[in-house]
Amino acid sequence: MNSKLLIVIFGALINACILHAISSVNADDSSLFIYGKVTTIDNETYEGQIRWGGEEAFWFDMFNSSKEKNEYLKYLSDDQLDALNGHEDNHASNNWNKWFKSSKNSWSNWDNKHTHLFACQFGDIASLIIHGDEDVELVLKNGEALHLDGGSNDIGADVMVHDGEIGDVNIDWRRIKKVEFMNTPNGLVSGFGQALWGAVETEHGNFTGFLQWDHDERLTKDVLDGEYEDGELSIEFGKIKKIQKYGHGSKVTLHSGRSFNLYDSNDVDEDNRGIIVNIPGQGRVDIEWDEFVSMTIAEQADNYNYSYTSFTGDQALNATVETVEGKKYSGALVFDLDEKYQLEMLDGVKDDITYFIPFGHVAEISPLNREESEVILINGTKLILEEKVDVTRNNDGVLVFENAQNPQYIPWNQVRKVSFR
């Protein structure tokens, strides 16, 4: 073999090794994992990789709760409040509103009528301060504190910390005083397994990204349960290549080539809660079992940046709102009389698939009719979404702060387009 051929072969081998190394880094990227310090009521501290409630493990996973009150109703006039509540011509209701405004305690009860659920990705949270079974103070990276109250199983959940010194510690919610999130150390060896990445085929198209099966299994060490003709099986997702809907159950194919037809478990039949795909640069989709066709797990993920420092959703929303009359208002925006940060979620449904999109990924929203809106993402994706409050007539409208004291309130039925900037 001549020397030139040896050089070519050697160079090809080196390049292959480099490419494999890059792929391996992407697949095992330690920056994905939630990391932080948990302080208990006795001031004991545990630091390490975190898994929340046996489910959330990555910075892009969502923390869900409910806001205690709506601070933006104070900017609406009595007539606007009446219209918002469907009482435009009810004089008695107008007097009722005025009475509520005259009483601080009663007014807080009134604005509870328009409180909203809250959701953001863990990567946008600086810390969580626990005040009780349901009461949580969520501090954003910009230092602002949000007071939340229940609303999901994320509140009250046990918190697992993979402490580097002592191993796994499962901390009861009532023992937690504070959780502080911080940059994930380079080269962290995950105690819970690696992320699942792949493609999901549905009746209305395909989605590729980080995978969550039955809403909670998202790591290679998580297991899929089911029965088959010879007994019960529990298979680690790291061994699974593909899951296909099959009859009243699923056909599960391993990387080795072996396959099993499983049934009689919510992991593999119609009781499955849904398959979530977290799509970099877009958000997430939640796919119901009726829409699901198959899921293929890949060994390597595409390029992405989901490190803690990459989350900057604590920035305020800014937009230009055009009304149906052609007027335009520009400034800081409060969407649906509630969402004010880029980290908050726009929700909607398309083809029975639910979309959760951080406002930071949204370029435009245009109501098409009372029941649906066109949403254009920064990456150019266009969606017609329906059913959820954010994109239907049930939207409470928008506030545009052209100045700090006198924002412009625009009811949803008067909005032609919201252009984010």
Buried (B, 14 or more C-beta within 10 A) or exposed (E): EEEEEEEEEEEEEEEEEEEEEEBEEBBBBBBBBBBBBBBBEEEEBBBBBBBBBBBBBBBBBBBBBBBBBBBBBEBBEBEBBBBBBEBEEEEEBBEBBEEBBEEEEEBEEBBEEBBBBBBBBBBBBBBBBBEEEBBBBBBBBEEEEBBBBBBBEBBBBBBBBBBBEEEBBEBEBEBBBBBBBEEBBEEBEBBBBBBBBBBBBBEEEEBBBBBBBBEBBBBBEBBBBBBBEEEEBEBBBBBBBBBBBBEEBBBBBBEEEEBBBBBBBEBBBEEBBBBBBBBBEBBBBBBBBEBBEBBBBBEEBEEBEBBBEEBEBBBBBBBBBBBEEEEEBBBBBBBBBBBBBBBBBBBBBBEEBBBBBBBBBBBBBBBEEEEBBBBBBEEEBEBBBBBBBBBBEEBBBBBBBEEEEEBBBBBBEBBBBBBBE
